[in-house]
């Protein structure tokens, strides 16, 4: 570490040992919060968790303050069943491997989980993954996670669930500054400010992060080309609210990200610039109707450089240069909600989105330069309409029913390739416009049997249309993997059922149990077609596949099933202590695949049957605050044919903080306390990546009101 980093770490550790000044008396009334939080994600209107039949996880400010995570995606890993493609930290993972997944519905670069920022879609619209650094963790007030299709009113992209990241509302003047320094010459500076003056409020957040990173290849197979995975990014978020009357609120906001990543070899890197602008309002009329509307614009620019790696990892050769990858998106949401006949809360709404994107890339590197250039572009339009009824049958029973109709259209898609040396066009494919529609539904019941037992059950369906990236754009992965696109892909559809119970044991323990069963028809998988072998060869439709490489293609198979049990427990045995535990048992199976019979009986790629989390929290303002989290992830496979097993692992993280004054606090976090080396990816040629080693970070935070 640099001299500045060492100085900051020393100050932080020293600060943790001095008496706290101005400490407040502890709250002696704390109770478990699993059922008390108010949420909007499951229904698009505000309801308490105890009134919703879906399985919703709510993570609030206390959970964030207790966590050692540095990013939103890493923080969400405390939820069993939540995964990304390679279980790697989003600090160093390639963007295409950051797509979130729930309940075994992952394993591809396109997410089957919809991610929202204050109710506005955050998934990259061309490819479907998520640029997590766009949202600093310090900005998030609450994260709501709905697993399964119980939030079907959100439509396309919400096949496997919804994650809504909610920022604070500017109700007072505050300023929070955080400065950290840590292992691998890492540093992070963040600021979050809110202001309120009369009818106008403002929220602003900024974060800069930089790390030299670490080598994520095991020592036994490292070669001369292997270098540290490092990253640096700057993110900004702003929101202004205006309340001209007590019944009308207007807002406008925006988000900006500049992100660079060095992907583990001398030549492999990528750069992302993403920005969006959003605005809208909320109006409560005299008859009790609530109208909400949001419109947004987004764009991103992406550059990426890939290489072919020699089997001995001593040399690498350029194979793909994505030098211009722009994407533009726009959308709007309009919703009406009103209580009718006292018992019904009706909601009617529509949303639409448009995306156009293109990829310009050079490939076929030989004799010192790229010989070919490819351009892929297309447009996609999504529209949806939904109706929902939240019905209260007295204070003990609640029914939630919804129906939604979606339509999507792909058009203006084309793929061209030309020889850079002769100028000749070698491929020019104009794809026919395609369109389709789907109707989905959900029906759920929650019944409070007595003060201690709440029962819930729901049935639902959902769908996801293929992204433009899946339809038209081939891509490459480390380990000489080539994955071809497929313009004939059909949408995926899911039908599922949940049953569960919420148990309140005395005044200090709450537990939630959920069993689920889902069938996905026409799921899109990255199917292995052939291995190149020791010398490399031409494999249709991938073209030339280098030595040790793999040819895959995105394909619809017939049917895939995912089922399991989710259990959560929260206990407050003492006013200073919080205990939490959660577990997911999630077996998956491909049940039908007429064109790929070798896949039948295989489990989903990158899905662990067993996952669990244990959390211990201690909060005594006069002494110290402590958060200890241990995660277990079971064994899984890193390919569709289950030939590449990944071992199970256990990782423990800890965060210790101490209030110094009424405005200042110091903290230390340690990720992977026991420095466990664990596999996160594996390919056919033996190349393996490992997760992050022990990471220690210390910091100071100042908060003024």
C-alpha angles and dihedrals in degrees: 000000000000122000090258091052092050090049093052093047091050092050091048095051090046091050091055090061100051123090115269117248124216093004115174124229113266121259108255095189101066115139134176111286104198093109102027102066120106113231139184103184102084096050107015087240129079115272136150118255088240089064098049123087093207125091103254126178115203120196115188141183093286091055091050093049090051095050126094090207119121099198136042093246092051090048092054091058089086086078109085109230093034111116143155123214096273106013087241123141113266087231091077105012120109112254092244089062096051099081108128122229137189132197097008095306098125140078097113136084092246113076123231088196121081114225118202133190107206088336096310118115114257102181113116098256100216098048105015100232125118130245095217096183088069088082118051111215089232088064096058117096097176138359120207119195123190112190118207130006096310090112094057092142086082091065125192118037090023095090094123102024148300132263116196119191110201124200126205125271113238102244100143143015111276138152126193121186123185128185123182138174131185154138122345091027090291125165136175131190121186139171131190120184134177128187133185125190118165110303095348126084131178137193124192130177133177134175136181121192131181132172136169087215129200140267108270096193118095113254093241094065102030118126139185093280096056114105137161122294103233135169144182130189144170121208131184131185130180137176132179123193129195124193107191090172136008090259100045129065126177127187142181127188146160145198133208133187132184110184133174127184133185104207104209107280133071094261107029116097142130138203128204131189114183129174138170141180124205137178141167147125149235125226128188112197130205093258092056098260115145116206121190129180134177133180127184143182125200140178138174137189119205135186126184137176121201132186141196110240124213114239091246090049092231096117139023132197127204112253107163135022115187098192101165122027111157124175129186127191139175135177149158139209127200124183139175123196132177141161109245128190088355094273102060127074104192122196125188123179151149135207134185137182138185129199134181125178144159140196123215113189142158120223143159097071115198139144091016102309145059113271101191139045127203130196122190124178141159147151132237131193125195126187131173142177126196142182124196135182122197103193124191116205095192121302096307107051132051129181123198118192129170141168126194135184121202133186128188133185131193117200147153090037120158140162121200132176129186139179109253093204099051101021091231119146109237099178133020116169121172109194120217117246113259133194138177140167137214136194117209134180145186132201122182140169129199119189126183101215093185139330091291106036130059120178127199138179134173142175122202148160131211140168145204128207118217115262123242087249092057092045102047114006126081115205141188134227134196113279093050094284117161118194118191125211124237122213091192096065117135126210120271120238130195133199119188150160132212129193123181151154134219113208125194110198109194116309099307110047131064125174132182125200123189132178119193140181124189136176119202116199122203093005115187112236134175096242122202110234102174146335120241097220128210099319107034126242146187113281122180127265095009097057117213112008114196124236113294091012134132133225114215134169133196108250139171110236122192107251143355129183131204125180139155152120128282121197129184131180132185123183134179102193092165135015090254099042134074123182125190136177134173135176137188126198105188119165114182132192140182102228104176131026112150095177094039105038092164088071097059110113094017122127125239117278115261093003119131116208090212127044129159143171133198121192131189120188129185121182122179110153092204094052119020145309118234133186122184121182127183120188127194121196118184129220119290142162129259097209141047097250093051094238095125110062121193120205125241119254144192122212127185124200128184136191125192122186137172133193111235100180136350087278106029136064137170128213144181125201129191121193118197092010094191094045093239115187109215135170119251102168137018133180135195096261091060098259111146134182125206133210126254119296125227110314123192121193131177128190152164126228129195123192124184128188 
